[in-house]
Amino acid sequence: MEIPIQMDPVPNTEPSVAARTGARIERILCPVDFSECSSSAYEYAQSIARHYRATLLVQHVAELWQHPSASFAISAQSWEDFRGKLLSDGGNDLQQFVNGAGGIEPERIIGEGLAADEILSLARERAVSLIVMGTHGRRGVDHLMLGSVTERVLRKAACPVLAVRQAAPDSSKRRTKDDSVRIRRILCCVDFSAHSERALEYALSLADAYSAEVTVLHVLDDTSGSAEVERETANAIGDLEKLIPSAARSATKVQWAVRRGKAYVEILKFASAAQSDLIVTGVRGRHALDLAVFGSTTYRTIQLGRSPVLTVPI
């Protein structure tokens, strides 16, 4: 169940992005739980909405299962009173969250149920182009999980999902609400499959939006003999060059790189050295066996990296 909260939209003043690559972003959904993590994600959702002149939806889901004591209410009316207050408080908190963040006035939506289910359902119903949500930085054994809500949305969403890490605690690095998200260097990971080519479309579109440069990276398996490495590298570079549309070459600074080793290790090393502001990667169809592993490279890149990661399905 969801409760839309309507308001008059604030006019958008930033220029729109020409969708030369076919990667359209028209409706953005940002689920929030009022944590620092979702605040960081909301900054990105606001920024992308401005650049693309997209409609922005901000959603909070009241999860009644987190209040097991309410199931012992002495009457049905007591239960309804508790439920109503939970939704009302959620609406008030969401209004305060939006007001505190500033920026484009979004459409606010309060839902109830399981958070991941409500997010995915709303994304389908509203034909959302992009989901932007936070993922907590994990350490040690906690690296095994991204958080059940974010993880399930990443696995199940039919649209691209941008996973944003919590902002650094250093107050000097915090943005004010008048600052825009800075995306200057985009790293796009490709393996020459259809889903990675689709990811490249989004990388080029975002580069257009933010006047950013794009590095297209391919990682060779670390199994070839030394005599074959030079040939495989040259072939990979040639294949990377062919991926870049001629229109993008003239409008965007694009370069390519080839590395050899474990894919996620090399991606993270490259992103750190290049100070990438965003990693874009494709994921295979999110069903059957693909759901069981979610692609080890993509999963570990999100788990272990510092940069926001945009996953793009086909």
LOLUM-393246 format. One line per 2 residues: number of its first residue (from 1); their letters; for each residue x, y, z of N, C-alpha, C. Coordinates in steps of 0.02 Angstrom, whole numbers. Atoms other than C-alpha are relative to their C-alpha. Layout:
N
NUM) A) X Y Z X Y Z X Y Z; ...
//
This chain:
314
1) ME) 42 -60 0 0 0 0 44 62 0; -39 -61 2 65 174 -39 -46 60 2
3) IP) 39 -61 -6 4 349 -3 37 56 -35; -34 -56 34 54 481 -132 -16 66 34
5) IQ) 9 -65 -29 79 654 -62 17 51 -54; -9 -45 57 55 784 -198 20 70 22
7) MD) -16 -70 -12 129 958 -206 16 32 -67; -16 -35 62 164 1091 -336 75 -7 -13
9) PV) -70 8 14 329 1053 -424 36 67 -6; -41 -59 8 471 1178 -420 31 -1 -70
11) PN) -27 0 68 527 1231 -595 74 -19 0; -68 22 7 689 1152 -653 38 50 -43
13) TE) -36 -53 36 821 1277 -709 61 -26 -38; -60 25 35 965 1165 -768 -19 -26 -69
15) PS) 14 25 68 978 1118 -952 -10 -74 -2; 12 72 7 914 949 -1006 56 -32 -39
17) VA) -52 38 33 1024 813 -1077 -28 -31 -63; 21 32 62 1006 759 -1258 16 -74 5
19) AR) -9 72 -8 981 571 -1257 30 -30 -64; -31 25 62 1104 536 -1398 11 -75 2
21) TG) -17 71 -5 1143 364 -1333 -60 -45 11; 59 41 -13 965 307 -1299 -9 -17 73
23) AR) 5 13 -72 995 302 -1111 -42 55 32; 45 -52 -25 843 400 -1053 -12 -9 75
25) IE) 16 -1 -72 817 448 -871 -56 51 9; 58 -45 -3 642 520 -852 -34 0 69
27) RI) 29 4 -67 582 460 -680 50 -35 46; -49 26 -47 698 433 -532 -35 -14 66
29) LC) 27 20 -65 650 341 -373 57 -4 50; -50 3 -53 749 369 -214 -34 -21 65
31) PV) 27 22 -64 695 262 -65 45 25 57; -39 -26 -56 749 336 103 -24 -30 65
33) DF) 17 23 -68 755 275 282 25 51 52; -21 -57 -41 819 443 351 70 -10 30
35) SE) -68 10 -23 994 374 381 48 45 -40; -51 -37 38 1156 461 328 10 -31 -69
37) CS) -10 36 63 1168 328 195 -51 22 -52; 51 -20 49 1003 374 113 4 75 -14
39) SS) -11 -71 14 1045 559 131 50 9 -57; -50 -3 54 1198 530 22 -32 -19 -67
41) AY) 33 22 61 1092 437 -105 -47 55 -26; 47 -52 21 964 578 -107 35 58 -34
43) EY) -39 -52 34 1100 703 -154 10 -18 -73; -10 22 69 1137 599 -309 -65 0 -39
45) AQ) 65 0 34 953 578 -350 -20 70 -20; 15 -70 15 928 766 -340 42 25 -58
47) SI) -45 -24 52 1079 802 -448 -18 -28 -69; 16 31 64 1034 677 -584 -67 25 -26
49) AR) 66 -26 20 853 737 -585 7 69 -31; -10 -67 28 913 915 -615 32 -3 -70
51) HY) -35 4 64 1031 867 -756 -44 -28 -56; 42 32 51 901 761 -845 -70 29 -3
53) RA) 68 -26 -6 749 865 -798 -50 -57 10; 41 59 -13 677 705 -731 -47 12 59
55) TL) 45 0 -58 531 679 -613 34 -39 56; -32 32 -58 593 635 -438 -53 -23 49
57) LV) 44 29 -50 499 519 -322 43 -19 60; -35 21 -60 556 498 -142 -49 -41 42
59) QH) 44 50 -31 485 349 -48 27 -21 68; -16 30 -65 483 294 132 -51 -56 14
61) VA) 44 57 -13 414 124 180 -1 -14 75; 9 18 -70 344 94 354 -6 -76 4
63) EL) -1 73 -5 386 -86 397 -29 -21 67; 35 17 -62 259 -145 525 32 -60 36
65) WQ) -29 60 -30 353 -308 552 56 18 49; -53 -21 -46 488 -208 642 -28 19 69
67) HP) 32 -16 -63 362 -176 781 -42 -59 23; 38 61 -17 315 -352 840 -47 7 59
69) SA) 43 -8 -58 240 -291 1002 -70 24 -20; 65 -26 22 100 -208 902 -48 -56 -16
71) SF) 45 56 16 34 -379 854 -39 -24 60; 35 20 -61 -20 -400 1035 -50 54 22
73) AI) 49 -52 -16 -138 -251 1026 -64 -31 26; 59 30 -33 -291 -278 1133 -62 1 -44
75) SA) 58 -2 44 -410 -236 991 22 19 -70; -14 -18 70 -418 -212 803 8 76 -6
77) QS) -4 -72 3 -446 -27 833 68 25 25; -66 -18 -26 -286 -16 936 54 -11 -53
79) WE) -47 14 54 -192 -97 794 -4 53 -55; 9 -50 52 -266 25 667 26 68 22
81) DF) -26 -63 -26 -224 172 779 76 1 -4; -73 4 2 -44 113 792 25 6 -72
83) RG) -19 -1 71 -33 84 604 -6 71 -28; 11 -67 25 -106 255 567 52 49 25
85) KL) -51 -44 -28 16 341 684 68 -12 -33; -63 17 32 163 248 606 5 32 -69
87) LS) 0 -31 66 113 307 433 1 76 4; 1 -72 -9 78 483 493 69 26 19
89) DG) -68 -19 -20 247 494 580 49 -6 -58; -44 9 58 331 426 424 -8 56 -49
91) GN) 12 -56 45 248 560 319 31 64 25; -30 -61 -28 304 697 438 76 -2 -5
93) DL) -73 8 5 481 629 444 24 10 -72; -19 -6 70 485 620 255 -3 74 -22
95) QQ) 4 -72 16 428 801 241 59 38 28; -57 -32 -30 564 855 361 64 -17 -37
97) FV) -59 22 38 693 754 265 6 39 -64; 0 -35 64 644 834 100 14 75 10
99) NG) -11 -71 -13 637 1009 174 73 14 19; -69 -9 -23 807 988 255 50 -7 -56
101) AG) -47 12 55 888 928 94 -2 55 -52; 7 -51 51 821 1066 -17 0 -28 -70
103) GI) -3 22 70 833 1059 -206 -69 -5 -31; 62 11 35 697 1000 -324 -52 -28 48
105) EP) 53 28 -42 531 969 -238 -23 -65 -32; 20 64 29 496 783 -263 -73 -17 17
107) ER) 63 30 -22 336 685 -255 16 -47 57; -13 42 -60 332 605 -82 -50 -56 3
109) II) 43 58 -2 263 431 -63 15 -40 63; -6 42 -60 232 336 99 -31 -68 -15
111) GE) 26 67 10 212 148 87 4 -40 64; -6 46 -56 191 5 207 7 -70 -26
113) GL) -14 68 21 249 -174 196 74 -15 5; -72 14 2 418 -250 158 33 51 -47
115) AA) -29 -56 36 532 -112 98 20 -18 -72; -23 19 67 611 -204 -49 -59 -12 -47
117) DE) 59 14 41 441 -264 -112 -35 65 -21; 34 -63 15 366 -90 -102 40 42 -49
119) IL) -42 -37 46 514 -11 -190 -6 -28 -71; 4 32 65 509 -136 -332 -69 8 -31
121) SL) 68 -8 24 320 -124 -347 -11 71 -27; 8 -69 21 323 67 -357 41 13 -64
123) AR) -42 -10 60 465 61 -485 -35 -27 -62; 37 28 57 358 -51 -597 -60 42 -17
125) ER) 62 -36 12 197 46 -575 12 68 -32; -13 -68 24 276 215 -612 51 1 -58
127) AV) -48 5 56 392 152 -751 63 41 15; -59 -37 -22 544 217 -655 59 -16 -45
129) SL) -59 8 43 700 244 -760 63 -17 39; -60 9 -41 825 240 -617 -20 -1 74
131) IV) 7 2 -73 826 190 -434 67 21 30; -60 -22 -34 951 280 -323 -9 -15 74
133) MG) 8 18 -70 979 207 -150 68 -10 33; -62 5 -38 1109 198 -14 17 -71 17
135) TH) -24 64 -26 1215 51 37 53 15 52; -45 -14 -55 1309 48 201 69 -27 -15
137) GR) -68 26 5 1498 32 201 7 -57 50; -6 59 -42 1536 -141 271 73 -17 11
139) RG) -67 23 -14 1690 -212 352 -1 -72 25; -7 68 -26 1753 -384 396 -52 -47 -28
141) VD) 48 50 22 1624 -522 389 -63 32 -27; 60 -34 25 1487 -393 356 3 12 -75
143) HL) -5 -8 72 1555 -381 179 -41 -53 -37; 39 53 33 1454 -539 145 -68 25 -20
145) ML) 66 -25 16 1296 -435 140 3 75 -12; 5 -72 12 1254 -264 69 -55 32 41
147) GS) 61 -24 -31 1098 -248 172 -58 -30 -39; 49 40 34 944 -349 132 -43 40 -49
149) VT) 44 -39 43 840 -208 56 37 19 -65; -39 -21 59 974 -137 -60 19 -60 -42
151) ER) -21 59 36 1034 -309 -105 -57 -29 -42; 56 29 37 861 -371 -156 -20 45 -58
153) VL) 17 -45 55 825 -215 -258 51 -6 -56; -52 8 50 992 -233 -347 -11 -65 -40
155) RK) 10 65 34 949 -414 -387 -62 0 -45; 66 9 31 769 -388 -442 -22 57 -47
157) AA) 25 -58 37 751 -215 -519 10 -9 -75; -4 4 73 715 -208 -706 34 61 -29
159) CP) -31 -61 23 788 -33 -719 70 7 31; -65 -11 -32 964 31 -680 -8 21 73
161) VL) 0 -18 -72 1006 50 -495 68 31 16; -61 -32 -22 1134 172 -426 7 -11 75
163) AV) -13 13 -70 1206 111 -260 52 50 25; -42 -55 -25 1282 255 -160 22 -16 71
165) RQ) -28 10 -67 1397 234 -12 -12 61 43; 9 -55 -47 1377 339 144 58 49 -8
167) AA) -51 -51 6 1471 504 136 52 -7 55; -54 3 -49 1637 515 226 -17 41 61
169) PD) 19 -37 -61 1619 571 408 37 66 8; -37 -63 -4 1747 711 382 -46 58 -18
171) SS) 49 -54 12 1638 866 400 24 48 -54; -26 -46 51 1753 964 285 -17 -23 -69
173) KR) 17 28 66 1701 849 144 -74 -1 -13; 72 2 9 1515 865 172 -21 57 -47
175) RT) 26 -50 45 1420 958 38 -56 39 34; 59 -36 -21 1298 1095 76 -55 -15 -50
177) KD) 54 18 45 1127 1080 -1 1 41 -64; -6 -39 62 1176 1213 -129 53 -28 -47
179) DS) -52 30 42 1322 1108 -193 -31 -54 -43; 22 54 43 1297 991 -338 48 -59 6
181) VR) -43 59 2 1363 814 -347 49 8 -58; -51 -8 52 1525 817 -444 18 -69 -29
183) IR) -20 60 36 1549 680 -573 44 23 -57; -48 -23 51 1705 716 -673 34 -58 -36
185) RI) -34 58 29 1779 544 -703 -44 -62 9; 44 59 -1 1671 394 -748 40 -60 -25
187) LC) -32 62 21 1738 217 -758 -54 -49 -21; 49 47 26 1637 99 -868 34 -66 -14
189) CV) -31 66 5 1677 -86 -855 -38 -40 -53; 32 38 54 1644 -192 -1010 34 -67 -9
191) DF) -27 66 17 1665 -374 -1055 -23 -21 -70; 22 9 70 1597 -354 -1234 -65 -39 -6
193) SA) 66 32 3 1429 -432 -1190 -52 54 -12; 54 -49 13 1262 -351 -1229 -13 44 60
195) HS) 16 -41 -59 1236 -295 -1050 54 52 14; -51 -50 -12 1404 -208 -1040 -3 56 -53
197) ER) 9 -52 51 1370 -117 -1204 -57 47 19; 54 -43 -25 1207 -54 -1129 25 45 56
199) AL) -29 -41 -53 1305 5 -978 40 58 -29; -38 -53 32 1417 105 -1094 -45 56 -23
201) EY) 47 -52 21 1265 197 -1161 -15 47 59; 13 -42 -59 1227 257 -984 62 39 21
203) AL) -61 -36 -18 1408 302 -950 10 60 -45; -8 -55 47 1414 409 -1107 -53 54 11
205) SL) 53 -47 -13 1247 489 -1067 15 43 62; -17 -36 -61 1302 535 -891 60 46 -11
207) AD) -57 -43 17 1467 601 -960 -23 63 -36; 29 -57 35 1365 712 -1075 -33 47 50
209) AY) 37 -40 -48 1258 771 -929 47 40 46; -44 -31 -49 1404 811 -813 65 27 -30
211) SA) -63 -21 33 1537 858 -943 59 -38 29; -51 43 -31 1638 712 -876 38 -37 -54
213) EV) -38 43 44 1770 602 -954 -15 -73 18; 16 71 -9 1744 415 -976 62 -42 -16
215) TV) -50 51 14 1871 276 -961 -37 -67 -6; 31 65 12 1813 110 -1035 52 -53 15
217) LH) -49 48 -25 1899 -33 -946 -22 -72 -15; 11 72 8 1913 -216 -994 55 -37 37
219) VL) -49 39 -37 1998 -343 -883 7 -70 -31; -14 66 28 2079 -495 -962 9 -51 56
221) DD) -12 54 -48 2077 -661 -871 75 -11 10; -71 10 -15 2241 -695 -785 19 -73 -10
223) TS) -13 71 12 2258 -866 -867 43 -11 -62; -37 8 62 2348 -832 -1030 75 -2 13
225) GS) -72 0 -5 2532 -868 -1056 27 68 -19; -29 -66 12 2650 -719 -1065 5 16 -74
227) AE) -7 -12 71 2671 -741 -1252 -65 26 -31; 64 -19 28 2485 -711 -1280 -26 66 27
229) VE) 26 -59 -34 2462 -561 -1166 1 61 -47; -5 -58 44 2524 -431 -1291 -52 -2 -55
231) RE) 49 6 54 2414 -498 -1430 -71 10 27; 67 -6 -29 2259 -512 -1318 -14 73 20
233) TA) 9 -70 -19 2287 -336 -1253 -14 44 -60; 10 -39 62 2301 -264 -1428 -69 -13 -29
235) NA) 67 16 26 2143 -356 -1482 -54 34 42; 50 -30 -44 2049 -294 -1330 -5 76 -11
237) IG) 1 -73 12 2100 -113 -1360 -37 15 -66; 35 -10 64 2041 -128 -1541 -75 -9 8
239) DL) 72 11 -12 1874 -198 -1482 -31 57 40; 26 -56 -39 1855 -58 -1355 -11 61 -44
241) EK) 6 -57 45 1884 73 -1488 -63 -5 -43; 59 9 43 1746 -2 -1595 -66 12 38
243) LI) 61 -9 -39 1621 13 -1451 -23 72 3; 16 -71 -11 1628 203 -1445 -34 29 -62
245) PS) 34 -31 58 1498 285 -1560 37 62 -23; -35 -58 28 1567 418 -1675 -24 65 30
247) AA) 27 -62 -29 1450 550 -1602 30 12 69; -28 -7 -67 1519 515 -1428 73 21 -2
249) RS) -71 -17 5 1698 529 -1486 11 75 -8; -7 -72 11 1670 709 -1541 -26 42 58
251) AT) 32 -39 -53 1568 761 -1389 28 -15 69; -21 22 -66 1650 668 -1245 72 -23 -2
253) KV) -68 26 -6 1827 635 -1188 -3 -73 22; 3 72 -13 1840 446 -1198 69 -30 -8
255) QW) -62 38 5 1990 338 -1163 -14 -72 21; 11 70 -16 2011 152 -1140 61 -30 33
257) AV) -54 32 -36 2116 37 -1035 -13 -75 3; 4 72 -7 2152 -149 -1024 45 -21 58
259) RR) -39 26 -55 2209 -236 -867 -6 -77 1; 0 73 -4 2246 -417 -826 -2 -21 73
261) GK) 4 24 -68 2195 -508 -668 -71 -17 19; 67 11 -27 2044 -537 -557 -42 62 -14
263) AY) 36 -58 26 1908 -426 -629 -15 52 54; 20 -50 -48 1841 -344 -471 60 33 34
265) VE) -61 -28 -30 2016 -321 -399 29 54 -45; -28 -48 47 2077 -233 -555 -45 61 -8
267) IL) 47 -56 5 1919 -127 -567 9 47 59; -7 -41 -59 1938 -67 -388 67 36 3
269) KF) -66 -31 2 2124 -34 -408 1 58 -49; 1 -53 51 2094 65 -567 -42 59 24
271) AS) 45 -54 -23 1949 164 -492 34 42 54; -35 -37 -53 2055 210 -341 55 43 -28
273) AA) -56 -37 29 2207 261 -443 -25 59 -42; 26 -51 44 2102 361 -566 -46 49 36
275) QS) 46 -41 -39 1995 438 -427 -67 6 -36; 64 1 35 1838 385 -519 -56 22 45
277) DL) 57 -25 -39 1681 474 -461 -60 -47 -6; 56 45 12 1565 339 -530 24 -60 -40
279) IV) -13 61 38 1579 159 -588 -66 -22 -31; 59 24 35 1456 97 -719 15 -71 -25
281) TG) -10 69 22 1436 -88 -752 -67 -32 -18; 61 35 19 1310 -202 -835 -10 -63 40
283) VR) 15 64 -33 1223 -351 -757 -45 -40 -47; 41 44 41 1146 -500 -843 -72 0 26
285) GR) 71 3 -20 958 -532 -837 -7 -26 71; 5 16 -71 908 -537 -655 -53 -54 12
287) HA) 47 55 -11 827 -707 -646 41 -65 5; -29 67 -3 863 -892 -619 68 1 36
289) LD) -64 7 -34 1045 -930 -580 35 67 10; -32 -65 -8 1099 -750 -606 -18 32 67
291) LA) 20 -27 -63 1001 -704 -451 39 -30 58; -34 34 -55 1096 -830 -347 68 32 15
293) VF) -67 -28 -10 1262 -743 -372 4 75 -13; 3 -71 18 1214 -571 -441 65 23 -34
295) GS) -62 -18 34 1378 -577 -536 52 18 52; -48 -11 -54 1525 -592 -419 39 65 -10
297) TT) -39 -61 12 1619 -448 -504 -40 61 21; 42 -57 -17 1475 -324 -489 -11 4 75
299) YR) 16 2 -71 1432 -379 -313 59 23 42; -59 -18 -40 1610 -362 -248 21 72 -13
301) TI) -16 -70 15 1635 -196 -336 -42 46 44; 44 -41 -43 1485 -126 -240 20 -9 73
303) QL) -17 14 -70 1537 -211 -77 63 37 22; -67 -19 -22 1718 -159 -74 23 68 -24
305) GR) -22 -64 28 1729 1 -176 -24 60 39; 19 -63 -32 1715 181 -121 -46 42 -44
307) SP) 39 -41 46 1632 252 -277 -71 -26 -6; 67 24 17 1446 246 -315 4 -46 -61
309) VL) -1 48 55 1408 102 -434 -69 -2 -32; 62 4 37 1275 108 -569 -1 -68 -36
311) TV) 8 65 33 1216 -66 -621 -56 6 -52; 47 -8 56 1127 -76 -789 -18 -69 -28
313) PI) 22 63 29 1023 -227 -843 -16 9 -74; 25 -5 68 973 -269 -1020 -70 -30 -2
//
